[in-house]
Amino acid sequence: MKQKEFQDFVVNSLTSMDGKMTSLDGKMTSLEERMTKQENLQDITVKHLMKLSERVSSVEGTVLRMENKIMDKIEVLFDSHKQHEDRLDRIEEKIAQ
């Protein structure tokens, strides 16, 4: 290969490599942008999940308070029913005598 041909070959190769490097730089920039968007989406998702978790905890607390109130009322109703039943038994005994 002659000197001129070799120089042309080297210049063409370097030019080709430069184009490929520019293309790679563009792809890297695109990947970095996509990665940043993905990280932002993950941050938003985590924040949303934390808020949902807080809301679920709040709802669970409300349900527990309601269950406690309902259980108290059911116990009162049961006691009242038992007293009523006892009273009817006493009345039936008096009538039977």
Order of alpha helices (4+ residues) and beta strands (2+ residues): alpha
